[in-house]
Amino acid sequence: MKGKLGRGVALVGAGACKFGAYPRQDSRDLFVEAFRELVASVDNKGFDPTEIKALFIGNYSSDLFEHQGHLAPILADWVGLTPRAALRVEDACASGGVALRQGVLAVASGVYDVVLVGGVERMTALPTEAVTDTLATASDVLYEFPAGFTFPGFYAAMATAYAARYRMPYEALMHVALKNHTNGAHNDKAQFGMTIREIMDRRIAKAKEKGGLVPSWEDEFAFLRDPVANPIVAWPLRLFDCSPITDGAAAVLLAAEKVAWRFTDHPLRVLGTGQASDTALYGRADLTSLRAAREAASQAYAMAGVEPSRIKLAEVHDCFTIAEVLAVEDLGFFPPGEGWRAAMTGATCRDGPIPINTSGGLKAKGHPVGASGVAQVVEVWKQMRKEAGPRQVGGEVDLALAHNVGGSGQTCVVHIFGGGDCG
């Protein structure tokens, strides 16, 4: 059966803080910054935030990262929105995207006309080993974690299975990293606002300054092949295949279409939404595709009444470079086994036929896990309104998609957005 929303839902504002490491701030500080940018983004500068009637907050584990539970009402208080209903949504790395879906469904149901959807995570207060252990709680702690699996290992297993079936060379993953760092270099909110060439040149300059042995990398690929500069994390994934540990927050404002005109004459309409689940990785017959992603995409496309070929831009969940390769196939942009070729030929570059992760993706923009799904939509907002600055894609972006994955693919949520003026 094809699902549909009870009434139209529009995106009328969006904002994010700069992603990075914030040793002197916590989640509430980051969320306030994102909220302030959201308020400034609303075209109607007379927008009164008290029109917001509920908050849906994506957050994976402030309990473990910051020793702070019950986060949603705290954030509501810090942005001046108590006594509104405030709900924290946890679905691993898909927490932000699922919070967005809950906000969409709440507005579509008619319960609320205006809601705030946010995502936030502060991860860098813990050492890397503790972050790895915290993230590993999104795996099956009964069967997977005791066997030594952490998330680089999960996605390394997917990468080796995919490479064996489709004969993907490792260089294909390098192309994904190069592209996303190039996009991130044009994003002032990105944690890594540098191309890989710039990172390489900086290391060469630092070696010269110290008077040590100067690396002789011929190009970025030589740099990425260097086991010292780009060490193996879990074969075949190396350091530059992995998204970083990140602090950050993002927020979007949803309104019923009937009242969207009060905020903007140029809303984005939520045309489709889909969500699905899957077994843990050890229970899957196929590691070269995410069933939950295919199912969630199918739901979203059916609701929107569009085919994958009509999507002009997508933000996909590239927690590891192989995840982007799987995503562009699961979403129907390329046939199975062709996603890696698309990366190598430039088909997913900003000037290619289907730009992927113009924000820099999780790989370069950063991956504050509870915020990532909402931050993807902030990029969609900017691109569809032609406000993305130097990373703005050419042509009209009338349909865009956001794809957010939780864990090793046990959760996936997909949203499709369309443009159009308010009547």
C-alpha positions as CSV (number, residue, x, y, z in Angstrom):
1,M,0.0,0.0,0.0
2,K,1.2,3.5,-0.8
3,G,1.2,5.7,2.3
4,K,0.5,9.4,2.2
5,L,0.6,12.3,4.6
6,G,-2.7,13.5,6.1
7,R,-1.9,17.1,5.0
8,G,1.0,19.0,3.4
9,V,4.1,19.7,5.4
10,A,6.7,22.3,4.5
11,L,10.2,23.2,5.6
12,V,10.4,26.9,6.3
13,G,13.7,27.4,8.1
14,A,17.0,25.7,8.8
15,G,20.2,26.3,10.7
16,A,23.4,24.6,12.0
17,C,26.4,25.5,14.1
18,K,29.9,24.9,12.7
19,F,30.9,21.3,13.3
20,G,34.1,20.5,15.1
21,A,35.5,20.0,18.6
22,Y,34.2,22.2,21.4
23,P,35.9,21.5,24.7
24,R,34.2,24.4,26.5
25,Q,30.7,23.9,25.3
26,D,28.1,21.2,25.6
27,S,25.1,20.1,23.6
28,R,22.8,22.9,24.8
29,D,25.3,25.6,23.7
30,L,25.6,24.0,20.3
31,F,21.9,23.7,19.9
32,V,21.3,27.3,20.8
33,E,23.7,28.4,18.1
34,A,21.9,26.2,15.5
35,F,18.5,27.5,16.7
36,R,19.6,31.1,16.3
37,E,20.7,30.5,12.7
38,L,17.3,28.8,12.0
39,V,15.4,31.8,13.3
40,A,17.6,34.1,11.1
41,S,16.9,31.9,8.1
42,V,13.1,32.4,8.2
43,D,12.2,34.9,5.5
44,N,9.5,36.6,7.6
45,K,11.8,38.4,10.0
46,G,8.8,38.9,12.3
47,F,8.8,35.2,13.0
48,D,7.9,34.6,16.7
49,P,9.5,31.3,17.9
50,T,6.7,30.9,20.4
51,E,4.6,29.8,17.4
52,I,6.5,26.5,17.7
53,K,4.3,24.0,19.5
54,A,6.6,21.0,20.0
55,L,10.2,19.9,19.7
56,F,11.6,16.6,18.3
57,I,15.3,16.2,19.2
58,G,17.5,13.6,17.6
59,N,20.3,12.5,20.0
60,Y,22.0,9.2,20.2
61,S,23.6,9.2,23.6
62,S,24.1,12.3,25.6
63,D,23.8,9.9,28.5
64,L,27.2,8.3,27.7
65,F,28.9,11.1,25.8
66,E,28.1,13.8,28.4
67,H,26.5,12.0,31.3
68,Q,23.3,13.9,30.6
69,G,20.0,12.2,30.1
70,H,16.5,13.8,29.6
71,L,18.0,16.2,27.1
72,A,14.9,17.3,25.2
73,P,13.3,19.5,27.9
74,I,16.7,21.0,28.7
75,L,17.1,22.1,25.1
76,A,13.5,23.4,25.1
77,D,14.4,25.5,28.1
78,W,17.6,26.9,26.6
79,V,15.8,28.1,23.5
80,G,12.9,29.6,25.5
81,L,10.2,27.1,24.4
82,T,9.0,25.5,27.7
83,P,6.3,24.4,28.4
84,R,6.1,23.0,24.8
85,A,6.2,19.2,24.4
86,A,9.8,18.1,23.9
87,L,10.8,14.6,22.8
88,R,14.2,13.0,22.4
89,V,14.5,10.5,19.6
90,E,17.2,7.8,19.6
91,D,17.9,5.6,16.6
92,A,21.7,5.4,16.5
93,C,23.2,7.5,13.7
94,A,19.7,7.9,12.2
95,S,18.4,9.7,15.3
96,G,18.2,13.1,13.5
97,G,16.5,11.7,10.4
98,V,14.0,9.8,12.5
99,A,13.3,12.9,14.6
100,L,12.5,14.7,11.4
101,R,10.1,12.0,10.3
102,Q,8.4,12.2,13.7
103,G,8.0,15.9,13.3
104,V,6.7,15.5,9.8
105,L,4.1,13.0,10.9
106,A,3.1,15.2,13.9
107,V,2.3,18.1,11.6
108,A,0.7,15.9,8.9
109,S,-1.6,14.4,11.6
110,G,-3.0,17.9,12.4
111,V,-1.9,17.8,16.1
112,Y,0.5,20.7,15.5
113,D,0.9,23.4,12.9
114,V,4.5,24.3,13.6
115,V,7.2,22.1,15.1
116,L,11.0,22.4,15.7
117,V,13.2,19.4,14.7
118,G,16.7,19.4,16.0
119,G,19.7,17.1,16.2
120,V,22.7,17.4,18.5
121,E,25.7,15.4,19.7
122,R,28.8,16.3,21.6
123,M,31.2,13.5,21.2
124,T,34.8,14.9,21.7
125,A,34.7,15.1,25.5
126,L,35.5,11.4,25.6
127,P,38.8,9.9,24.4
128,T,38.7,8.0,21.1
129,E,38.6,4.6,22.7
130,A,35.6,5.6,24.8
131,V,33.8,7.1,21.8
132,T,34.4,3.8,19.9
133,D,32.9,1.9,22.8
134,T,29.9,4.2,23.1
135,L,29.2,4.0,19.3
136,A,29.5,0.2,19.6
137,T,26.4,0.1,21.8
138,A,24.5,0.7,18.5
139,S,25.6,-2.8,17.5
140,D,24.2,-6.1,18.9
141,V,26.0,-6.2,22.2
142,L,25.0,-9.8,22.8
143,Y,26.5,-11.2,19.6
144,E,28.6,-8.6,17.7
145,F,30.4,-6.5,20.3
146,P,31.8,-9.5,22.2
147,A,33.2,-10.8,18.9
148,G,35.3,-7.6,18.6
149,F,33.2,-5.8,16.0
150,T,33.2,-2.0,16.0
151,F,31.8,0.2,13.3
152,P,34.9,0.4,11.1
153,G,34.9,-3.4,11.2
154,F,31.2,-3.6,10.2
155,Y,31.7,-1.4,7.2
156,A,35.1,-3.0,6.3
157,A,33.1,-6.3,6.1
158,M,30.7,-4.6,3.7
159,A,33.5,-3.2,1.7
160,T,35.3,-6.5,1.3
161,A,32.1,-8.3,0.3
162,Y,31.3,-5.5,-2.2
163,A,34.8,-5.4,-3.7
164,A,34.8,-9.2,-4.1
165,R,31.4,-9.3,-5.8
166,Y,31.9,-6.3,-8.1
167,R,35.7,-6.1,-8.4
168,M,35.9,-2.6,-7.0
169,P,39.4,-1.3,-6.7
170,Y,40.3,0.5,-3.5
171,E,41.0,3.7,-5.5
172,A,37.2,4.0,-6.0
173,L,36.9,4.8,-2.2
174,M,39.7,7.3,-2.6
175,H,37.5,9.1,-5.1
176,V,34.7,9.3,-2.7
177,A,36.9,10.9,0.0
178,L,38.5,13.3,-2.5
179,K,35.1,14.5,-3.7
180,N,33.6,15.0,-0.2
181,H,36.7,16.8,1.0
182,T,36.5,19.1,-2.1
183,N,32.9,19.9,-1.3
184,G,33.6,20.3,2.4
185,A,36.3,22.9,1.6
186,H,33.5,25.1,0.3
187,N,31.3,24.7,3.4
188,D,32.0,27.1,6.3
189,K,30.2,24.8,8.7
190,A,32.4,21.7,7.9
191,Q,34.8,20.3,10.4
192,F,37.3,19.6,7.7
193,G,37.1,22.7,5.4
194,M,40.1,21.6,3.3
195,T,40.6,19.5,0.2
196,I,42.9,16.5,0.5
197,R,45.4,18.3,-1.6
198,E,45.4,21.1,1.0
199,I,45.9,18.6,3.8
200,M,48.7,17.0,1.9
201,D,50.4,20.3,1.2
202,R,50.1,21.4,4.8
203,R,51.8,18.2,6.0
204,I,54.6,18.8,3.5
205,A,55.1,22.4,4.7
206,K,55.1,21.3,8.3
207,A,57.8,18.7,7.6
208,K,59.9,21.4,5.9
209,E,59.4,23.7,8.8
210,K,60.7,21.1,11.2
211,G,63.6,20.2,9.0
212,G,62.7,16.6,8.9
213,L,62.2,14.2,6.0
214,V,59.9,15.8,3.5
215,P,57.4,13.4,2.0
216,S,57.5,13.0,-1.8
217,W,53.9,12.4,-2.6
218,E,53.3,12.9,-6.3
219,D,49.6,13.6,-5.9
220,E,46.6,13.0,-3.6
221,F,46.4,9.3,-4.5
222,A,50.0,8.8,-3.5
223,F,49.2,10.5,-0.2
224,L,46.1,8.3,0.3
225,R,48.1,5.1,-0.4
226,D,50.8,6.1,2.1
227,P,50.3,3.8,5.2
228,V,51.8,6.4,7.4
229,A,49.7,9.4,6.2
230,N,46.6,7.3,5.7
231,P,46.9,4.2,8.0
232,I,44.6,1.2,7.8
233,V,41.8,1.3,10.4
234,A,40.0,-1.9,9.4
235,W,41.0,-3.4,6.0
236,P,40.3,-2.1,3.4
237,L,39.2,1.1,5.1
238,R,41.9,3.6,6.0
239,L,41.8,6.8,8.1
240,F,40.5,9.0,5.2
241,D,37.7,6.5,4.6
242,C,36.2,7.2,8.1
243,S,34.0,10.1,9.3
244,P,35.5,12.0,12.2
245,I,34.4,12.3,15.9
246,T,32.4,15.5,15.9
247,D,30.5,18.0,18.1
248,G,27.6,19.7,16.4
249,A,23.9,20.6,16.2
250,A,21.4,21.4,13.5
251,A,17.7,22.5,13.4
252,V,14.8,22.8,11.0
253,L,11.4,24.4,11.2
254,L,8.4,22.5,9.9
255,A,4.9,24.0,9.3
256,A,1.7,22.8,7.8
257,E,1.4,24.0,4.2
258,K,-1.7,25.9,5.1
259,V,0.3,28.2,7.3
260,A,3.7,28.1,5.6
261,W,3.0,31.5,3.9
262,R,3.4,33.1,7.3
263,F,7.1,32.2,7.3
264,T,8.2,32.2,3.6
265,D,7.0,32.5,0.1
266,H,9.5,29.8,-0.9
267,P,9.0,26.7,1.3
268,L,10.3,23.3,0.6
269,R,7.6,20.7,0.6
270,V,8.1,17.3,2.2
271,L,6.9,15.1,-0.7
272,G,7.9,11.7,0.7
273,T,9.1,10.0,3.8
274,G,10.0,6.4,4.4
275,Q,11.6,4.4,7.2
276,A,12.6,0.7,7.6
277,S,14.6,-1.7,9.7
278,D,16.8,-4.8,9.3
279,T,18.5,-7.5,11.2
280,A,21.9,-7.0,12.8
281,L,24.8,-7.5,10.3
282,Y,25.6,-11.1,11.4
283,G,22.0,-12.1,10.3
284,R,22.1,-10.8,6.8
285,A,22.5,-12.9,3.7
286,D,23.9,-10.0,1.7
287,L,26.5,-7.5,2.8
288,T,26.6,-5.5,-0.4
289,S,23.4,-3.6,0.1
290,L,21.3,-2.2,2.9
291,R,17.8,-3.7,2.8
292,A,16.4,-1.0,5.1
293,A,17.7,1.7,2.8
294,R,16.1,0.1,-0.2
295,E,12.7,-0.3,1.6
296,A,12.7,3.2,3.1
297,A,13.6,4.7,-0.4
298,S,10.8,2.7,-2.0
299,Q,8.3,4.1,0.5
300,A,9.5,7.7,0.0
301,Y,9.5,7.4,-3.8
302,A,6.0,6.0,-3.8
303,M,4.6,8.7,-1.5
304,A,6.3,11.4,-3.5
305,G,5.2,9.8,-6.8
306,V,8.6,10.2,-8.4
307,E,11.3,7.9,-9.8
308,P,15.0,8.0,-8.6
309,S,16.0,9.5,-12.0
310,R,14.1,12.7,-11.2
311,I,16.2,13.5,-8.0
312,K,18.6,16.4,-8.7
313,L,20.7,16.2,-5.5
314,A,21.1,13.9,-2.5
315,E,22.7,14.0,0.9
316,V,23.5,10.4,1.8
317,H,24.9,8.8,4.9
318,D,28.7,8.4,4.2
319,C,29.9,7.4,7.7
320,F,32.5,5.5,5.7
321,T,33.3,5.9,2.0
322,I,31.9,2.5,1.2
323,A,28.6,3.6,2.7
324,E,28.2,6.3,0.0
325,V,28.8,3.7,-2.7
326,L,26.1,1.4,-1.3
327,A,23.7,4.3,-0.8
328,V,23.7,5.5,-4.4
329,E,22.8,2.0,-5.5
330,D,20.2,1.4,-2.7
331,L,18.5,4.7,-3.7
332,G,18.3,3.6,-7.3
333,F,20.6,6.2,-8.8
334,F,22.9,3.5,-10.2
335,P,22.5,-0.2,-10.7
336,P,24.1,-2.7,-8.3
337,G,27.9,-2.8,-8.8
338,E,28.0,0.6,-10.6
339,G,28.2,2.9,-7.6
340,W,32.0,2.7,-7.4
341,R,32.3,3.4,-11.1
342,A,30.1,6.5,-10.6
343,A,32.5,7.8,-8.0
344,M,35.5,7.2,-10.3
345,T,33.9,8.9,-13.3
346,G,32.7,12.0,-11.5
347,A,29.0,11.2,-11.9
348,T,28.4,12.1,-8.2
349,C,30.5,15.3,-8.2
350,R,29.0,18.7,-7.8
351,D,28.9,19.3,-11.5
352,G,27.9,15.7,-12.3
353,P,24.4,14.3,-13.3
354,I,23.5,13.5,-9.6
355,P,25.5,15.5,-7.1
356,I,26.0,13.6,-3.9
357,N,27.0,15.1,-0.5
358,T,27.6,18.7,-1.7
359,S,27.9,19.6,2.0
360,G,31.0,17.5,2.3
361,G,29.0,14.7,3.7
362,L,29.6,13.1,7.1
363,K,33.2,12.4,5.8
364,A,34.3,16.1,5.7
365,K,31.4,18.1,7.2
366,G,31.6,15.9,10.3
367,H,29.4,13.3,12.0
368,P,27.9,14.4,15.3
369,V,25.7,11.3,15.2
370,G,22.4,12.7,16.5
371,A,22.6,15.8,14.4
372,S,23.7,14.3,11.0
373,G,20.3,13.5,9.7
374,V,19.0,17.0,10.4
375,A,22.2,18.6,9.0
376,Q,21.6,16.8,5.7
377,V,18.3,18.7,5.4
378,V,20.0,22.0,6.2
379,E,22.1,21.4,3.1
380,V,19.1,20.5,1.0
381,W,17.4,23.7,2.2
382,K,20.4,25.8,1.1
383,Q,20.8,24.1,-2.2
384,M,17.1,24.2,-3.2
385,R,16.9,27.9,-2.3
386,K,20.2,28.7,-4.1
387,E,21.9,29.8,-0.9
388,A,24.8,27.3,-0.8
389,G,27.4,29.9,-2.0
390,P,30.6,28.5,-3.6
391,R,29.3,24.9,-3.5
392,Q,25.9,25.7,-5.1
393,V,25.1,23.2,-7.8
394,G,24.1,24.5,-11.3
395,G,20.6,24.3,-12.7
396,E,17.2,24.0,-10.9
397,V,17.1,21.7,-7.9
398,D,13.4,21.0,-7.8
399,L,13.7,17.6,-6.1
400,A,16.2,16.6,-3.5
401,L,16.7,13.6,-1.1
402,A,18.2,13.0,2.3
403,H,19.2,9.4,3.4
404,N,20.1,8.7,7.0
405,V,21.3,5.4,8.3
406,G,21.5,4.0,11.9
407,G,24.1,1.6,13.0
408,S,25.2,-0.9,10.4
409,G,22.0,-0.4,8.5
410,Q,19.4,-1.7,10.9
411,T,17.6,1.6,10.6
412,C,17.2,3.9,7.5
413,V,15.1,6.9,6.9
414,V,14.6,8.7,3.6
415,H,13.0,12.1,2.8
416,I,12.2,13.7,-0.5
417,F,11.7,17.4,-0.8
418,G,10.2,19.5,-3.6
419,G,10.2,23.3,-4.2
420,G,7.4,25.6,-5.1
421,D,5.9,28.9,-4.0
422,C,3.1,29.3,-1.5
423,G,-0.2,30.3,-2.9
